[in-house]
């Protein structure tokens, strides 16, 4: 397996990245800096994560100390749902670039195929799913995906981003986007783990020369606090007996097995960790290989369990 993927845009994307979702602001700079020091060159972020300034501070420190140049890094961010109108796309990107202290992004993704009512940057940033502290309802606002995508294509034309893609898109939406786009999406980022393998979809995307980034590689672990009622009876993949057995046979931990399973399927992975040992381990995916038997055992764990579903927590049923 290659340690990088060639994108249809002509650029190259490291196979293993650091995910920054749920990294607290007070820890983010140190964790990202440490990851770069350990050899991470791919950083996956988003406006919605609320820590882009801290990611940018870590990048600046690493560059100032001569650990890397800007060109060594592959930096991803995402357009939030409240900025889908044509006139809001470029300002949203420029806000991200300003927060991160960067002149361009390597990859900009449409975070969800969901357009929500615009929230002014000065009123609340990042806006999240709610609009006021006492407002628990999100407001869907109809903006065609094609219109938002057209505005993202112009970001490439302007040299503000090198590649563009989408996240959390179903197959039907991807087909529709491919039928209308001028610049093809280089990457799709979706939830993939042994409980949600999306085998047919992944195969089709790869046939279309669209690189797939798998998020939530460890399954329920990322969601046990957020969706406690839904997640409480779901067995952790990190503790699953089958995964543990495979890990023991290779002298690896279960997290490395789950990540290697994804990498061996040709996927990009973006695990998060605050532990230096785990950061190093999550990168160590190219010194071993899972056997056909290992892959078959993991394939049998599929249950089509999706954890990140806006239909459950925001009444926006994009996967139904």
Beta strands, then each sheet from edge to edge (+ up, - down):
strand 1: 4-6
strand 2: 12-14
strand 3: 18-19
strand 4: 42-44
strand 5: 74-79
strand 6: 105-110
strand 7: 161-167
strand 8: 187-191
strand 9: 211-215
strand 10: 268-269
sheet 1: 1+ 2-
sheet 2: 3+ 4+ 5+ 6+ 7+ 8+ 9+ 10+
end
